[in-house]
């Protein structure tokens, strides 16, 4: 008998990026980096990330294309201000859950 192989369709990621790290923290900028989504939660090739950052008066989302791009430097920040940063991964099927901040 002939064996036939058929790959199933992608689904949106079911896990979030891990190990969010802040580095190069300055008065008006900081660099955010993270580890990839665990393979069991990717459900297809990761094609980018959404980085969400907020403070008490502002929020924005940065679209980072490319699954290998796992760092971003936020600029034009306000000095001595707390920012909440979360990251979610996406693939061709949709966007996954956000990381813990």
Secondary structure, 3 states (H helix, E strand, C coil): CCCCCCCCCCCCCCCCCEEEEEECCCCCCEEEEEECCCHHHCCCCCCEEEEEEEECCEEEEEEEECCCCCEEEECCCCCCCCCEEEEEEEECCEECCCCCC
